[in-house]
């Protein structure tokens, strides 16, 4: 069972590293040297669960902001604590 978890974690780490490497080439504001991009991509791949949690948090914040985009100030209730 432990071997299965390690293989799964490693496979997802490699997938995340490839995604970050390709995305960094397209989204970066400057072209970094290949070895530096590769190192940062491997580091991001190693911490892919943290990246996944951050992506989920960003998505929930975006949905909250979109849901309350058209709220009017008159409808808000201020609560003093």
Secondary structure by P-SEA (a helix, b strand, c coil): caaaaaaaaaaaaaaaaaaaaaaaaccccccccaaaaaaaaaaaaaaaaaaaaaaaaaaaaaaaaaaacccccccbbbbcc
